[in-house]
Amino acid sequence: MKYNVIPSFYIKGIIRTEEGKYYINATYT
């Protein structure tokens, strides 16, 4: 699942896509 803007200090394992969106890296769950 993709999220628009998520502060990196809220969730670890976030990856920023080229589109400027963020999504949670499943390996960190």
C-alpha positions in Angstrom: 0.0 0.0 0.0 1.2 3.5 -0.8 0.9 6.6 1.3 1.1 10.2 0.2 3.2 11.9 2.9 4.4 10.1 6.0 7.0 11.6 8.3 10.0 9.3 8.5 10.1 9.6 12.2 6.7 8.0 12.6 7.4 4.8 10.8 10.7 3.0 10.2 11.4 1.2 7.0 9.9 3.8 4.8 11.0 3.9 1.2 10.5 7.0 -1.0 9.5 6.3 -4.5 10.5 8.3 -7.6 6.9 9.7 -7.6 7.6 11.4 -4.3 5.3 9.0 -2.5 6.2 6.8 0.5 5.5 3.2 1.3 6.3 0.9 4.1 9.0 -1.7 3.5 7.4 -5.0 4.4 10.8 -6.3 5.6 10.5 -3.9 8.5 7.1 -5.0 9.7 
